[in-house]
Amino acid sequence: MNILTFDIEEWYIEKAFRGGRASKYKQFDEAFNRVIDLLAEHGIRATFFCVGQLAVEFPDIVKRVVAEGHEVGCHSNVHTWVDKMDEKGFRNDTLNALKALEDVSGKKVNSYRAPAFSITPNNKWAVEVLAECGIENDASIFPTCRDFGGYKGFPQDTPCIIEHNGLSLKEYPVCLTTVLGKAVAFSGGGYFRILPYWKVSRTIKNRDYNIFYFHLADLITEKRTMMSKTEYEEYFMEPGTIKNRVMRYIKSNVGKGDAFVRLKMLLNESRFVCIQEADSMVCWDSVKTIIL
């Protein structure tokens, strides 16, 4: 089972943090249209995790996702990391996002992904909040270390039930492979761009479960500029040191030149479904329940 997902926040981030440049909106429009056309060509439905404010400020994007038959998932309201919020703030953020997305899409939103996979051992209460808000499927667990978020020690990288204080979600964690003896992700973001494609292709064929995630910015060939100290701190909510900004610049740009070509190769080789479709393919009665 291969699942295809996209995290969609670019238009909102551009408007909220970077001045709302028309040239950038045009890039995002073009990348979005290429993705939509490619999925239609292959007859693939994907899950598009959208921030709630995208539905408020750029509703045509969400409407297009629905019109093309794809699933709309929730990617928070304003793309704030879960570990930057308290429980009350996270509940409000989630409810606001769901209302905005459901009002525009006309459909119940059942799936969620935290920005930067920021559900961690330090905010297990997020599982309770999401369940209480009506979310059924989660794709936020990154079962190893990463720059932002990551759930070190999470015991598996296949579908499972996660439970905290008696409330549970169906979990679709990021999947891992081994590179030089270390467990690393391979199926999205910079990991997909950096690793040799043969490694990605071989890994998919050797696993029964794979979930891929992409941002439109991953698929645009033009490199991002390095953020200013003020921009970095406003967006990431952490010190905008030279080291932090240089590392983010490198990780945001490496391998961007052929990322869309790689995506096309991926869809030519393997069949993908959205989370909504995957839900009926998993025998949930037999998967492991992990108590957080």
Contacts in CASP RR format, 6 or more apart in sequence:
PFRMAT RR
TARGET T0000
AUTHOR 0000-0000-0000
METHOD contacts of the structure
MODEL  1
MNILTFDIEEWYIEKAFRGGRASKYKQFDEAFNRVIDLLAEHGIRATFFC
VGQLAVEFPDIVKRVVAEGHEVGCHSNVHTWVDKMDEKGFRNDTLNALKA
LEDVSGKKVNSYRAPAFSITPNNKWAVEVLAECGIENDASIFPTCRDFGG
YKGFPQDTPCIIEHNGLSLKEYPVCLTTVLGKAVAFSGGGYFRILPYWKV
SRTIKNRDYNIFYFHLADLITEKRTMMSKTEYEEYFMEPGTIKNRVMRYI
KSNVGKGDAFVRLKMLLNESRFVCIQEADSMVCWDSVKTIIL
1 208 0 8 1.000
1 209 0 8 1.000
1 210 0 8 1.000
1 273 0 8 1.000
1 278 0 8 1.000
1 281 0 8 1.000
1 282 0 8 1.000
2 204 0 8 1.000
2 209 0 8 1.000
2 210 0 8 1.000
2 211 0 8 1.000
2 212 0 8 1.000
2 270 0 8 1.000
2 271 0 8 1.000
2 272 0 8 1.000
2 273 0 8 1.000
3 47 0 8 1.000
3 172 0 8 1.000
3 210 0 8 1.000
3 211 0 8 1.000
3 212 0 8 1.000
3 272 0 8 1.000
3 273 0 8 1.000
3 274 0 8 1.000
3 275 0 8 1.000
3 278 0 8 1.000
4 39 0 8 1.000
4 44 0 8 1.000
4 46 0 8 1.000
4 47 0 8 1.000
4 212 0 8 1.000
4 272 0 8 1.000
4 273 0 8 1.000
4 274 0 8 1.000
5 46 0 8 1.000
5 47 0 8 1.000
5 48 0 8 1.000
5 49 0 8 1.000
5 113 0 8 1.000
5 139 0 8 1.000
5 211 0 8 1.000
5 212 0 8 1.000
5 213 0 8 1.000
5 214 0 8 1.000
5 274 0 8 1.000
5 275 0 8 1.000
6 35 0 8 1.000
6 46 0 8 1.000
6 47 0 8 1.000
6 48 0 8 1.000
6 49 0 8 1.000
6 213 0 8 1.000
6 214 0 8 1.000
6 215 0 8 1.000
6 216 0 8 1.000
7 49 0 8 1.000
7 75 0 8 1.000
7 113 0 8 1.000
7 115 0 8 1.000
7 213 0 8 1.000
7 214 0 8 1.000
7 215 0 8 1.000
8 32 0 8 1.000
8 48 0 8 1.000
8 49 0 8 1.000
8 50 0 8 1.000
8 51 0 8 1.000
8 54 0 8 1.000
8 61 0 8 1.000
8 65 0 8 1.000
8 75 0 8 1.000
8 215 0 8 1.000
8 216 0 8 1.000
9 50 0 8 1.000
9 51 0 8 1.000
9 54 0 8 1.000
9 75 0 8 1.000
9 79 0 8 1.000
9 115 0 8 1.000
9 215 0 8 1.000
10 24 0 8 1.000
10 28 0 8 1.000
10 215 0 8 1.000
10 216 0 8 1.000
10 217 0 8 1.000
11 25 0 8 1.000
11 28 0 8 1.000
11 54 0 8 1.000
11 57 0 8 1.000
11 58 0 8 1.000
11 61 0 8 1.000
12 51 0 8 1.000
12 52 0 8 1.000
12 53 0 8 1.000
12 54 0 8 1.000
12 57 0 8 1.000
12 58 0 8 1.000
12 78 0 8 1.000
12 79 0 8 1.000
13 79 0 8 1.000
13 235 0 8 1.000
14 20 0 8 1.000
14 21 0 8 1.000
14 24 0 8 1.000
14 25 0 8 1.000
14 28 0 8 1.000
15 57 0 8 1.000
16 53 0 8 1.000
16 78 0 8 1.000
17 231 0 8 1.000
17 234 0 8 1.000
17 235 0 8 1.000
18 24 0 8 1.000
18 231 0 8 1.000
27 220 0 8 1.000
27 222 0 8 1.000
28 216 0 8 1.000
28 220 0 8 1.000
31 216 0 8 1.000
31 217 0 8 1.000
31 219 0 8 1.000
31 220 0 8 1.000
31 260 0 8 1.000
32 61 0 8 1.000
32 64 0 8 1.000
32 216 0 8 1.000
34 219 0 8 1.000
34 260 0 8 1.000
35 214 0 8 1.000
35 216 0 8 1.000
35 219 0 8 1.000
35 263 0 8 1.000
36 64 0 8 1.000
36 68 0 8 1.000
38 263 0 8 1.000
38 264 0 8 1.000
38 267 0 8 1.000
39 45 0 8 1.000
39 46 0 8 1.000
39 68 0 8 1.000
39 70 0 8 1.000
39 267 0 8 1.000
40 68 0 8 1.000
42 267 0 8 1.000
42 268 0 8 1.000
42 272 0 8 1.000
44 267 0 8 1.000
44 271 0 8 1.000
44 272 0 8 1.000
44 273 0 8 1.000
45 69 0 8 1.000
45 70 0 8 1.000
45 71 0 8 1.000
45 273 0 8 1.000
45 274 0 8 1.000
45 276 0 8 1.000
45 277 0 8 1.000
46 70 0 8 1.000
46 71 0 8 1.000
46 272 0 8 1.000
46 274 0 8 1.000
47 70 0 8 1.000
47 71 0 8 1.000
47 72 0 8 1.000
47 73 0 8 1.000
47 111 0 8 1.000
47 139 0 8 1.000
47 274 0 8 1.000
47 275 0 8 1.000
47 276 0 8 1.000
48 65 0 8 1.000
48 70 0 8 1.000
48 71 0 8 1.000
48 72 0 8 1.000
48 73 0 8 1.000
49 73 0 8 1.000
49 74 0 8 1.000
49 75 0 8 1.000
49 111 0 8 1.000
49 112 0 8 1.000
49 113 0 8 1.000
49 139 0 8 1.000
50 61 0 8 1.000
50 62 0 8 1.000
50 65 0 8 1.000
50 72 0 8 1.000
50 73 0 8 1.000
50 74 0 8 1.000
50 75 0 8 1.000
50 101 0 8 1.000
51 75 0 8 1.000
51 76 0 8 1.000
51 77 0 8 1.000
51 78 0 8 1.000
51 79 0 8 1.000
51 97 0 8 1.000
51 115 0 8 1.000
52 74 0 8 1.000
52 75 0 8 1.000
52 76 0 8 1.000
52 77 0 8 1.000
52 78 0 8 1.000
52 96 0 8 1.000
52 97 0 8 1.000
52 100 0 8 1.000
52 101 0 8 1.000
53 77 0 8 1.000
53 78 0 8 1.000
53 97 0 8 1.000
53 100 0 8 1.000
54 61 0 8 1.000
54 62 0 8 1.000
55 62 0 8 1.000
55 100 0 8 1.000
55 101 0 8 1.000
55 103 0 8 1.000
55 104 0 8 1.000
55 105 0 8 1.000
56 100 0 8 1.000
59 104 0 8 1.000
62 72 0 8 1.000
62 101 0 8 1.000
62 104 0 8 1.000
62 105 0 8 1.000
63 104 0 8 1.000
63 105 0 8 1.000
65 72 0 8 1.000
65 105 0 8 1.000
66 72 0 8 1.000
66 105 0 8 1.000
66 106 0 8 1.000
66 107 0 8 1.000
70 274 0 8 1.000
71 111 0 8 1.000
71 274 0 8 1.000
71 275 0 8 1.000
71 276 0 8 1.000
72 101 0 8 1.000
72 105 0 8 1.000
72 107 0 8 1.000
72 109 0 8 1.000
73 101 0 8 1.000
73 109 0 8 1.000
73 110 0 8 1.000
73 111 0 8 1.000
73 112 0 8 1.000
73 113 0 8 1.000
73 275 0 8 1.000
74 94 0 8 1.000
74 97 0 8 1.000
74 98 0 8 1.000
74 101 0 8 1.000
74 109 0 8 1.000
74 111 0 8 1.000
74 112 0 8 1.000
74 113 0 8 1.000
74 135 0 8 1.000
75 97 0 8 1.000
75 112 0 8 1.000
75 113 0 8 1.000
75 114 0 8 1.000
75 115 0 8 1.000
76 82 0 8 1.000
76 93 0 8 1.000
76 94 0 8 1.000
76 97 0 8 1.000
76 114 0 8 1.000
76 115 0 8 1.000
77 93 0 8 1.000
77 94 0 8 1.000
77 96 0 8 1.000
77 97 0 8 1.000
77 100 0 8 1.000
78 93 0 8 1.000
79 115 0 8 1.000
80 93 0 8 1.000
80 115 0 8 1.000
80 237 0 8 1.000
81 114 0 8 1.000
81 115 0 8 1.000
81 116 0 8 1.000
81 118 0 8 1.000
81 148 0 8 1.000
81 149 0 8 1.000
81 237 0 8 1.000
82 90 0 8 1.000
82 114 0 8 1.000
82 115 0 8 1.000
82 118 0 8 1.000
82 119 0 8 1.000
82 120 0 8 1.000
82 123 0 8 1.000
82 126 0 8 1.000
82 140 0 8 1.000
83 118 0 8 1.000
83 120 0 8 1.000
83 122 0 8 1.000
83 123 0 8 1.000
83 149 0 8 1.000
84 118 0 8 1.000
84 237 0 8 1.000
85 93 0 8 1.000
87 125 0 8 1.000
87 129 0 8 1.000
90 123 0 8 1.000
90 125 0 8 1.000
90 126 0 8 1.000
90 129 0 8 1.000
91 129 0 8 1.000
91 132 0 8 1.000
91 133 0 8 1.000
94 112 0 8 1.000
94 129 0 8 1.000
94 130 0 8 1.000
94 133 0 8 1.000
94 135 0 8 1.000
95 133 0 8 1.000
98 109 0 8 1.000
98 133 0 8 1.000
98 134 0 8 1.000
101 109 0 8 1.000
102 108 0 8 1.000
102 109 0 8 1.000
109 135 0 8 1.000
110 134 0 8 1.000
110 135 0 8 1.000
110 136 0 8 1.000
110 137 0 8 1.000
110 276 0 8 1.000
111 135 0 8 1.000
111 136 0 8 1.000
111 137 0 8 1.000
111 138 0 8 1.000
111 139 0 8 1.000
111 275 0 8 1.000
111 276 0 8 1.000
112 130 0 8 1.000
112 135 0 8 1.000
112 137 0 8 1.000
112 138 0 8 1.000
112 139 0 8 1.000
112 140 0 8 1.000
113 138 0 8 1.000
113 139 0 8 1.000
113 140 0 8 1.000
113 213 0 8 1.000
114 126 0 8 1.000
114 140 0 8 1.000
116 146 0 8 1.000
116 147 0 8 1.000
116 148 0 8 1.000
116 149 0 8 1.000
117 140 0 8 1.000
117 141 0 8 1.000
117 142 0 8 1.000
117 146 0 8 1.000
117 148 0 8 1.000
117 149 0 8 1.000
117 150 0 8 1.000
117 151 0 8 1.000
117 174 0 8 1.000
118 140 0 8 1.000
118 148 0 8 1.000
118 149 0 8 1.000
118 150 0 8 1.000
119 126 0 8 1.000
119 127 0 8 1.000
119 138 0 8 1.000
119 140 0 8 1.000
119 141 0 8 1.000
119 149 0 8 1.000
119 151 0 8 1.000
120 149 0 8 1.000
120 150 0 8 1.000
120 151 0 8 1.000
121 151 0 8 1.000
121 152 0 8 1.000
121 153 0 8 1.000
121 292 0 8 1.000
124 164 0 8 1.000
124 292 0 8 1.000
125 164 0 8 1.000
125 165 0 8 1.000
126 140 0 8 1.000
127 138 0 8 1.000
127 162 0 8 1.000
127 163 0 8 1.000
127 164 0 8 1.000
127 167 0 8 1.000
127 168 0 8 1.000
127 169 0 8 1.000
127 292 0 8 1.000
128 164 0 8 1.000
128 165 0 8 1.000
128 166 0 8 1.000
128 167 0 8 1.000
130 138 0 8 1.000
130 169 0 8 1.000
131 167 0 8 1.000
131 168 0 8 1.000
131 169 0 8 1.000
132 167 0 8 1.000
135 169 0 8 1.000
136 169 0 8 1.000
136 170 0 8 1.000
136 279 0 8 1.000
137 169 0 8 1.000
137 170 0 8 1.000
137 171 0 8 1.000
137 172 0 8 1.000
137 275 0 8 1.000
137 276 0 8 1.000
137 279 0 8 1.000
138 162 0 8 1.000
138 169 0 8 1.000
138 170 0 8 1.000
138 171 0 8 1.000
138 172 0 8 1.000
139 171 0 8 1.000
139 172 0 8 1.000
139 173 0 8 1.000
139 174 0 8 1.000
139 211 0 8 1.000
139 213 0 8 1.000
139 275 0 8 1.000
141 150 0 8 1.000
141 151 0 8 1.000
141 154 0 8 1.000
141 162 0 8 1.000
141 171 0 8 1.000
141 173 0 8 1.000
141 174 0 8 1.000
142 149 0 8 1.000
142 150 0 8 1.000
142 151 0 8 1.000
142 173 0 8 1.000
142 174 0 8 1.000
142 185 0 8 1.000
143 150 0 8 1.000
143 151 0 8 1.000
143 153 0 8 1.000
143 154 0 8 1.000
143 155 0 8 1.000
143 156 0 8 1.000
143 157 0 8 1.000
143 173 0 8 1.000
143 174 0 8 1.000
143 176 0 8 1.000
144 150 0 8 1.000
144 151 0 8 1.000
144 152 0 8 1.000
144 153 0 8 1.000
144 154 0 8 1.000
144 176 0 8 1.000
144 183 0 8 1.000
144 184 0 8 1.000
144 185 0 8 1.000
145 152 0 8 1.000
146 185 0 8 1.000
147 247 0 8 1.000
147 251 0 8 1.000
148 236 0 8 1.000
154 173 0 8 1.000
154 290 0 8 1.000
155 288 0 8 1.000
155 290 0 8 1.000
156 173 0 8 1.000
156 288 0 8 1.000
156 290 0 8 1.000
157 173 0 8 1.000
157 174 0 8 1.000
157 175 0 8 1.000
157 176 0 8 1.000
157 209 0 8 1.000
158 173 0 8 1.000
158 175 0 8 1.000
158 208 0 8 1.000
158 209 0 8 1.000
158 287 0 8 1.000
159 170 0 8 1.000
159 171 0 8 1.000
159 172 0 8 1.000
159 173 0 8 1.000
159 209 0 8 1.000
159 278 0 8 1.000
159 282 0 8 1.000
159 284 0 8 1.000
159 287 0 8 1.000
160 171 0 8 1.000
160 173 0 8 1.000
160 287 0 8 1.000
160 288 0 8 1.000
160 289 0 8 1.000
160 290 0 8 1.000
161 168 0 8 1.000
161 169 0 8 1.000
161 170 0 8 1.000
161 171 0 8 1.000
161 284 0 8 1.000
161 287 0 8 1.000
161 288 0 8 1.000
161 289 0 8 1.000
161 290 0 8 1.000
162 168 0 8 1.000
162 169 0 8 1.000
162 171 0 8 1.000
162 289 0 8 1.000
162 290 0 8 1.000
162 292 0 8 1.000
163 289 0 8 1.000
163 290 0 8 1.000
163 291 0 8 1.000
163 292 0 8 1.000
164 291 0 8 1.000
164 292 0 8 1.000
168 289 0 8 1.000
170 279 0 8 1.000
170 282 0 8 1.000
170 284 0 8 1.000
171 290 0 8 1.000
172 211 0 8 1.000
172 275 0 8 1.000
172 278 0 8 1.000
173 211 0 8 1.000
174 185 0 8 1.000
174 187 0 8 1.000
174 211 0 8 1.000
174 213 0 8 1.000
175 185 0 8 1.000
175 186 0 8 1.000
175 187 0 8 1.000
175 207 0 8 1.000
175 209 0 8 1.000
175 210 0 8 1.000
175 211 0 8 1.000
176 183 0 8 1.000
176 184 0 8 1.000
176 185 0 8 1.000
176 186 0 8 1.000
177 183 0 8 1.000
177 184 0 8 1.000
177 185 0 8 1.000
177 186 0 8 1.000
177 199 0 8 1.000
177 203 0 8 1.000
178 184 0 8 1.000
179 195 0 8 1.000
179 199 0 8 1.000
184 191 0 8 1.000
185 191 0 8 1.000
186 192 0 8 1.000
186 195 0 8 1.000
186 199 0 8 1.000
186 200 0 8 1.000
186 203 0 8 1.000
187 200 0 8 1.000
187 210 0 8 1.000
187 211 0 8 1.000
187 212 0 8 1.000
187 213 0 8 1.000
188 212 0 8 1.000
188 213 0 8 1.000
188 214 0 8 1.000
188 218 0 8 1.000
189 213 0 8 1.000
189 214 0 8 1.000
189 215 0 8 1.000
189 218 0 8 1.000
190 218 0 8 1.000
190 251 0 8 1.000
190 254 0 8 1.000
190 255 0 8 1.000
192 200 0 8 1.000
192 212 0 8 1.000
192 214 0 8 1.000
192 218 0 8 1.000
192 259 0 8 1.000
192 262 0 8 1.000
193 218 0 8 1.000
193 254 0 8 1.000
193 255 0 8 1.000
193 256 0 8 1.000
193 259 0 8 1.000
193 262 0 8 1.000
194 254 0 8 1.000
194 255 0 8 1.000
197 262 0 8 1.000
197 265 0 8 1.000
200 262 0 8 1.000
200 266 0 8 1.000
201 265 0 8 1.000
201 266 0 8 1.000
201 269 0 8 1.000
203 210 0 8 1.000
204 210 0 8 1.000
204 266 0 8 1.000
204 269 0 8 1.000
204 270 0 8 1.000
210 270 0 8 1.000
212 266 0 8 1.000
212 272 0 8 1.000
214 263 0 8 1.000
217 224 0 8 1.000
217 252 0 8 1.000
218 256 0 8 1.000
218 259 0 8 1.000
219 259 0 8 1.000
219 260 0 8 1.000
219 263 0 8 1.000
220 256 0 8 1.000
221 256 0 8 1.000
221 257 0 8 1.000
221 259 0 8 1.000
221 260 0 8 1.000
222 256 0 8 1.000
223 253 0 8 1.000
223 256 0 8 1.000
224 249 0 8 1.000
224 252 0 8 1.000
224 253 0 8 1.000
225 249 0 8 1.000
226 245 0 8 1.000
226 246 0 8 1.000
226 248 0 8 1.000
226 249 0 8 1.000
227 235 0 8 1.000
227 245 0 8 1.000
227 248 0 8 1.000
227 249 0 8 1.000
229 240 0 8 1.000
229 245 0 8 1.000
232 238 0 8 1.000
232 240 0 8 1.000
232 244 0 8 1.000
232 245 0 8 1.000
232 248 0 8 1.000
233 239 0 8 1.000
233 240 0 8 1.000
236 244 0 8 1.000
236 248 0 8 1.000
238 244 0 8 1.000
273 281 0 8 1.000
END
